[in-house]
Amino acid sequence: MTMVLNTNIASLNAVRTLDGTSRQQATAMERLTSG
């Protein structure tokens, strides 16, 4: 049971990190394209 819980928390953290990274990338692209 603990193993499943730890895995779920790790997955949530990974999703959060990916979400933040994709937002930063989108912002960077907007800045680059706007000059």
N, C-alpha and C positions, 0 to 999 in steps of 0.2 A: 504493500500500500504506500509506504513512504517513497519507494522508488518511483511509482507513478506520479506522485505529487511533485517530487523533485524534477522529474522530466517535464511535467506540465509547466512548472515555474520557469525552467530553462527555455522552453518553447516560447512562452509569453515574453520573456526578456529578449529573445532573438527577434521576435516579431516587432517588438517595440524599437529595438535598435535599427532594424531594417527600415521601419517607417520613418524614423528620424533621419536616416541616411538618405532616403529617397527624397524627403522634403528639402534637405540641404542641397542635394544635387539639382533639384528643380529650381531652387532659388539661385544657385550659381549659374545655371543655364540662362535664366531670365536676365541676370546681370550681364552675362557675356553677350547675349544677342541684342540687348538694348544699347550696348556700347558703353 
